[in-house]
């Protein structure tokens, strides 16, 4: 187990009602490639909170801020950045956190 806290990214989107399927498809592409192609990406969950049919949350865990910065330069994130703007109402401010070990 690593001794340094993991770097957590929480991104939240309000998706247009008729575009949820397209948004989730683009999100899955980003998540799948983040996990497969980025050694520093430990976890990438796409969460649809109950009772919020138009909200999608990404919970991403990286080894470090540097690993997240590397994620920002990937082709799969660029595909997502190109795909999602017409599918959403708004992108809420991204939050950063440190995940502590129990």
C-alpha positions in Angstrom: 0.0 0.0 0.0 1.3 3.4 -0.9 2.0 5.8 2.0 1.1 9.0 0.2 -2.6 10.0 0.0 -4.3 9.4 -3.4 -5.3 12.5 -5.4 -9.0 12.5 -5.9 -10.9 14.4 -8.6 -14.7 14.9 -8.4 -16.3 16.3 -11.5 -20.1 16.9 -11.8 -22.2 17.5 -14.8 -25.8 18.5 -15.3 -26.8 16.6 -18.5 -29.6 17.5 -20.9 -32.4 15.1 -20.4 -32.4 13.6 -23.9 -28.6 13.4 -24.0 -27.9 11.1 -21.0 -27.2 8.0 -23.1 -24.8 9.9 -25.4 -23.1 11.6 -22.4 -22.6 8.2 -20.6 -21.2 6.7 -23.8 -18.6 9.4 -24.1 -17.9 9.2 -20.3 -17.4 5.4 -20.5 -14.8 5.9 -23.3 -12.8 8.3 -21.1 -13.1 6.1 -18.0 -12.2 2.9 -19.8 -9.1 4.4 -21.4 -8.0 6.2 -18.3 -8.0 2.9 -16.4 -6.4 0.9 -19.2 -3.9 3.4 -20.5 -2.8 5.5 -17.5 -0.7 3.7 -14.9 -1.4 6.5 -12.4 -5.2 6.2 -12.6 -6.4 3.9 -9.8 -10.1 4.4 -10.1 -12.6 6.1 -12.4 -16.2 5.7 -11.4 -19.2 7.2 -13.3 -21.9 7.8 -10.8 -25.6 8.6 -11.4 -27.1 9.8 -8.1 -30.5 8.5 -7.2 -33.2 11.2 -7.5 -31.0 13.3 -9.8 -31.8 12.0 -13.3 -29.8 14.8 -15.0 -26.7 14.6 -12.8 -23.5 12.6 -13.5 -20.5 12.6 -11.2 -17.0 11.3 -12.0 -15.0 10.1 -9.0 -11.5 9.7 -10.2 -8.5 8.5 -8.1 -4.9 9.1 -9.2 -1.5 8.2 -7.6 -0.7 11.9 -7.5 -1.4 15.4 -8.9 1.2 14.7 -11.6 -0.7 11.5 -12.6 -3.8 13.6 -13.0 -1.9 16.3 -14.9 -0.8 13.5 -17.3 -4.5 12.5 -17.7 -5.2 16.0 -18.9 -3.0 15.5 -22.0 -4.5 12.1 -23.1 -6.3 11.6 -26.4 -9.3 10.0 -24.7 -9.8 13.0 -22.5 -9.6 15.2 -25.6 -12.3 13.1 -27.3 -14.5 13.5 -24.2 -13.8 17.3 -24.2 -14.9 17.5 -27.8 -18.0 15.3 -27.2 -19.6 16.6 -24.0 -20.3 20.4 -24.4 -23.5 20.0 -26.5 -24.8 17.3 -24.2 -24.8 19.2 -20.9 -26.6 22.1 -19.3 -23.6 22.9 -17.1 -20.3 21.6 -15.8 -20.0 22.3 -12.1 -16.7 23.3 -10.6 -14.3 20.4 -10.3 -13.3 19.5 -6.8 -10.0 18.1 -5.7 -9.3 16.1 -2.5 -6.9 13.7 -0.9 -8.1 10.2 -0.1 -6.6 9.0 3.2 -5.8 5.4 4.0 -7.8 3.8 6.8 
